């Protein structure tokens, strides 16, 4: 039993690959965190930046404090910043914007989207309103409180799965879909169907333009399947 514990413990440890972390201001007035002169990058391959120099120094300090064998899940500040950055996908969540005129599509959205919106409202202990149309939803969410709740809900999600979760939120343009997927509320297949509900409905009515419609389903399937794979095997 003790050997198994040490094996599991070692499995989550990574060898520190940098000597030092520093903060560097860029030409846009933002701050980058460097690991041995190389900037930390986000999921799109761009340098990870912060507006606050104080916060950037705290993140850099957190990286400098990591031991030679470290657990990526222990880098909490970086995770918190990622959640704060993803928060806009809850404010503008696809599942909160229903069709305005097509009653058949509205019925599909009510039966497929609304249960997840209500689930997320209960989970985050906050009211997530929905609107018909693309205009009219104003943000009344407390970013600090709700972001902390999301962070608490995902605290046991390992570093790799969390990175895939971030990609899932961005790809689906929905924090609700990302949370439901990473917390096991829905499968990757269900996540794809929910995310592509409008596109599939329009395709059933008007047909598809292959160059447009084939790319997004393939991207979503790859991203959502990766979340499930990493979560299932905890790697």
C-alpha positions in Angstrom: 0.0 0.0 0.0 2.8 2.4 0.9 4.6 1.6 -2.4 1.4 2.4 -4.3 1.1 5.7 -2.4 4.6 6.7 -3.4 3.9 5.6 -7.0 0.8 7.8 -7.2 2.5 10.7 -5.5 5.5 10.5 -7.9 3.1 10.3 -10.9 1.9 13.9 -10.3 5.3 15.3 -9.8 7.3 17.0 -12.6 10.9 17.9 -12.7 11.4 21.7 -12.5 12.6 22.7 -16.0 13.5 26.4 -15.3 16.1 28.1 -13.0 14.4 31.4 -12.4 11.2 33.3 -13.2 11.1 37.1 -13.8 8.5 39.7 -14.9 9.0 41.6 -18.1 6.9 44.6 -19.3 6.0 44.5 -23.0 5.4 47.4 -25.4 1.6 47.3 -24.8 1.9 48.1 -21.1 1.2 44.6 -20.0 3.5 42.2 -18.0 4.8 38.8 -19.1 6.1 36.1 -16.9 9.4 34.6 -18.1 10.9 31.2 -17.3 14.6 31.5 -18.1 13.9 34.3 -20.6 11.1 32.4 -22.3 7.5 33.7 -21.8 4.8 31.5 -20.4 2.2 31.1 -23.2 -1.5 30.7 -23.2 -3.5 28.0 -25.0 -3.3 29.9 -28.3 0.5 30.1 -28.1 0.6 33.8 -27.2 2.6 35.2 -24.3 0.6 35.0 -21.1 0.1 38.7 -19.9 -1.3 40.5 -16.9 -2.3 44.1 -16.5 -1.2 44.3 -12.9 2.6 44.4 -12.1 1.9 43.3 -8.5 -0.1 40.2 -9.7 2.6 39.4 -12.3 5.3 39.5 -9.6 3.1 37.3 -7.3 2.7 34.7 -10.1 6.5 34.9 -10.9 7.2 34.4 -7.2 4.9 31.3 -7.1 6.9 29.8 -10.0 10.2 30.6 -8.2 9.0 28.9 -5.0 8.3 25.6 -6.7 10.7 22.7 -5.6 12.8 20.6 -7.9 10.0 18.1 -8.1 6.8 20.0 -8.3 3.0 19.4 -8.8 1.6 21.7 -11.5 -1.7 21.7 -9.5 0.1 23.6 -6.8 0.5 26.7 -9.0 -2.8 28.2 -7.8 -2.4 31.8 -8.8 -1.9 30.9 -12.5 -5.0 28.8 -12.4 -7.0 31.6 -10.7 -5.9 34.0 -13.4 -7.0 31.6 -16.1 -10.4 31.3 -14.5 -10.7 35.1 -14.4 -9.7 35.3 -18.0 -12.4 32.7 -18.9 -15.1 34.5 -17.0 -16.1 36.5 -20.1 -17.3 33.2 -21.6 -19.9 33.0 -18.8 -21.0 36.6 -19.4 -21.4 35.9 -23.1 -22.2 32.2 -22.8 -23.7 30.8 -26.0 -26.3 28.8 -24.0 -27.6 32.1 -22.5 -28.6 33.5 -25.9 -31.7 32.0 -27.4 -33.2 32.4 -30.9 -35.5 35.3 -31.3 -37.9 34.4 -34.1 -37.7 30.7 -35.1 -40.0 29.0 -32.6 -38.8 25.5 -33.6 -35.2 26.4 -32.7 -36.3 28.0 -29.5 -38.0 24.8 -28.4 -34.8 22.9 -29.1 -32.8 25.4 -27.1 -35.3 25.2 -24.2 -35.1 21.4 -24.1 -31.3 21.1 -24.6 -29.8 24.3 -23.2 -32.1 25.5 -20.4 -31.5 22.4 -18.2 -27.8 23.1 -18.3 -28.2 26.8 -17.6 -30.3 26.0 -14.6 -27.8 23.3 -13.4 -25.0 25.9 -13.7 -27.0 28.5 -11.9 -27.5 26.1 -9.0 -23.9 25.0 -9.0 -22.5 28.5 -9.0 -25.2 29.8 -6.6 -26.0 32.7 -8.9 -28.8 33.5 -11.4 -27.8 33.0 -15.0 -30.4 34.8 -17.1 -31.2 33.9 -20.7 -32.4 36.2 -23.4 -33.9 35.9 -26.9 -31.7 37.6 -29.4 -28.1 38.8 -29.2 -28.7 42.1 -27.4 -30.2 42.7 -24.0 -28.1 40.6 -21.5 -26.2 42.9 -19.1 -23.7 41.4 -16.7 -24.9 41.3 -13.2 -22.5 38.6 -12.0 -20.0 39.2 -9.3 -16.8 38.2 -11.1 -14.7 37.7 -8.0 -17.2 35.6 -6.2 -18.3 33.5 -9.2 -14.7 33.0 -10.4 -13.7 31.7 -6.9 -16.6 29.3 -7.0 -15.5 28.0 -10.4 -11.9 27.7 -9.0 -13.3 25.7 -6.0 -15.3 23.4 -8.3 -12.2 22.6 -10.4 -9.6 22.5 -7.6 -9.2 18.7 -7.9 -8.8 18.9 -11.7 -5.2 18.3 -12.6 -3.1 20.7 -14.6 -3.4 18.9 -18.0 -7.2 18.4 -17.7 -7.6 22.1 -16.6 -5.7 23.2 -19.7 -8.0 21.1 -21.9 -11.0 22.5 -20.0 -9.8 26.0 -20.9 -9.6 25.0 -24.5 -13.1 23.5 -24.3 -14.6 26.7 -22.9 -13.0 28.8 -25.7 -13.9 26.4 -28.5 -17.5 26.1 -27.5 -17.7 29.8 -26.4 -19.4 28.4 -23.3 -18.3 28.2 -19.7 -21.4 26.2 -18.9 -20.5 23.5 -21.5 -16.9 23.4 -20.3 -17.9 23.0 -16.6 -20.5 20.4 -17.4 -18.0 18.4 -19.4 -15.1 18.6 -16.9 -17.4 17.9 -13.9 -19.0 14.8 -15.6 -22.4 16.3 -16.1 -22.4 15.6 -19.8 -20.3 13.4 -22.1 -18.1 14.6 -25.0 -20.8 13.5 -27.4 -23.5 15.4 -25.6 -21.2 18.5 -25.4 -20.7 18.4 -29.2 -24.5 18.1 -29.8 -25.3 20.9 -27.4 -22.5 23.2 -28.9 -23.6 22.5 -32.5 -27.3 22.7 -31.9 -27.9 25.9 -33.9 -25.5 24.9 -36.7 -27.1 21.4 -37.0 -30.6 22.9 -37.0 -29.6 25.4 -39.8 -28.0 22.5 -41.7 -31.2 20.5 -41.5 -33.1 23.4 -43.0 -30.7 24.9 -45.5 -28.0 22.3 -46.1 -24.3 22.8 -45.2 -21.3 24.6 -46.6 -18.7 22.0 -46.2 -15.7 24.3 -45.7 -17.5 26.0 -42.8 -19.4 23.3 -41.2 -16.9 20.5 -41.2 -14.1 22.3 -39.4 -16.0 23.2 -36.1 -17.4 19.7 -35.4 -13.9 18.2 -35.9 -12.3 20.8 -33.6 -14.9 20.3 -30.9 -14.7 16.6 -31.0 -11.0 16.6 -30.6 -11.0 19.1 -27.7 -14.0 17.5 -25.8 -12.6 14.0 -26.2 -9.3 15.2 -24.9 -11.0 16.6 -21.7 -12.7 13.2 -21.2 -9.5 11.3 -21.8 -7.4 13.3 -19.4 -10.1 13.3 -16.8 -10.8 9.6 -17.0 -7.1 8.6 -16.7 -6.2 11.6 -14.5 -3.1 12.4 -16.5 
